[in-house]
Amino acid sequence: MSAQQEFFSHKGYFGSAEVSHEDHCLVGQLLYIDDLVMYEGATYEEIERAFQQSVDDYLQFCSEVGKQPQKTYSGSFNVRIGAALHLKAARAALRTGISLNDYVRQAIAQSVEDGGSLTLDTASYVFLSASGLAAASQGGLIASTALVNVPSHDTASPQAPSQRMPLRIVHPTVGKAA
């Protein structure tokens, strides 16, 4: 797959377009839904038409079988940030005279408008277990490796230092089966 990726939009759905060197064509799939809907084309115009047709076919299929089509995003989601950060954000929102919801929305909007450049605190997260990584790497996913601090989960010593270990962050290339 190519590192460059294009995105399409049609009827509230989004799709990708990537070069498949193996198949000598352009391939794509509907993004941000769990159902697997893929399409292909030989040219940019063909894959764009195939994307639009796939959205229309997906909506028609869902209607025919009585299934509610999945929506991409509702605009609402839950985030687990921990009590200390929750308190800091609530205080910052209060100081600025806006609701916590508006404060978080504006923080995300600023980050996205800045190109999504964040300094991630990876010391607090484990993204994928070793068994999950093995399954993912066999499932047609591409992974990149980074070194991160992983907190110790030693219950006998809660103050145990974190350990530095390689972590593979998995990026889907084909999607998951429905």
N, C-alpha and C positions, 0 to 999 in steps of 0.2 A: 504494500500500500504506500501511496505517496504521503509525504509529510504535509503537503498542502491539501487543505480540505475546503470544499465549497459547501454552502448551506442554501437550501431552498425553503420557501414558505408558501403554503396553500391551505386555505380554509382553516387556519389556526394550527396547522401541523407543520413540523419542520423536518427536513430531510438532509442527508449528507450526500456528497458525491466525491468519490476518491478513485484514483487510478488503480486498477487491478492489473499488475504486471503479469500475473499468472494467467489471467483470462483474456488479456489484451483488450480490455474495455473499461468503461467507467461503471462503478457499482455504488450503490447507496442503500440507505435504509431510513425508515421513519425514526426520528429521534424523540427521546423524552417520554416514550410509552413502553410498557412491558411487552406488548404484542410484537412479534417479529414480522415486519413487512419490509421486504427487500425489492430492489429494482435494478435495472442496468440499461446501458445504452452505449452506442459506439461514439457519439459526439455529445457535446455539451447540450445541444438542442434536444437530442434524443433522450438523454437522461433527465432533463428537466420535464419533458412531456411524460416520461415514464414515472417520475415522482408524482406529478399531478394525477395521473391515471391511477397510481397505487393508492393515493389518498382517497380518490373517488371510489375505487373498488373496495377499500377497507370499510368506508362508511356504508356502502351498499351491502356488503357481506354482513356487517353487524346488524343492519336493519333486517335482512332476510332471516337471520338466525335468532333475532330477538335479544341480541347482546348490546349492552350499552357501550358505545365506542369510548375508548380511553381518551381522556383529555391530557394535553401536554402539561400545563401547570395551572393551578387555581389562583395563585397569588397569595397563598397562605401556607405556612409550614412551621413545624416545631423545631426549635434548636436547643440542644442541651449544652449549656455553657458553664455550668457550675455556679454555686451560690455566691462565691466571692466576685466573679465577673458580673453576674446578674446584679449584685448590689452596686458595683462601680458604675455599670451602665445606667441603672435607675437613678443614681445620684447625678450623673452627668446630664441625663435627660431633664431632671428637675432643675438643675442649674441653668440649663438653656431654655427652660420654659416650654418644653414640648413633651409629648407622651413618650414612654419607652418604645412603643411600637414605631412612632415616627423617627425616633433617634436611631433605632436599628435599621430602619428602611433607608434613612439618609446615609448612614455609614456604609451600607451595602452599595447604594447607588454611587457614592463617591469612589469606592473601590473599583466598581465595574467601569465607571467613566474614566478612571485612571488606567484602563487597560487590564484591570484585574491583577495588578501587581501587588502582592502581599508578601510580607515576611512571615512565613508560617511557623508556628511553634510546634514543630514535629516531636518535641521531647515528650509531649503529653499524649501522643496517639500511637497506637499500633494499628496499621491499616489492614493487614491481612495476615492471618495465621499461616504457619508453614504448610499445613495440609490444604488450606484454601489456596495458597500460592501454587502448590503442585497441581491442584485441580484446574486452576485458572490458566496456568501456562500450557496445560494439555487441551484447553478448551478454545484455542484459537485467539488468545489474547496476547497483546504485546505488553511487556513490562519494562520499566526502567528501574535502575538501582540507585539508592541513596544511602548514606550512612546517617543514622539518627540515634538519639538517646532514647532508650526504652526504659520506662520506670520499672523498678523491681516490684514484683507482686508477692514478695516474701512476707507472709502474714506474721511470722515470728519476729520480723524486724521491719516495721513499717517505715523506718528511716533509712533503709538500705539504699545505697546510691543506684542511680540508673546505670545501665550498661550500654556501650556503643556497639551497634550491630548493623549489618546491612539490611536494608528493607527494600523490597521490590514493590513499586507502585504500579498497579495494573491499569492499563487503558484498553477498553474494549475496541475491537476492530470489526467484529462481525455482529455483535448483539447476542442476546440470549434467547433461547427457544421459549416459546410461550407455553 
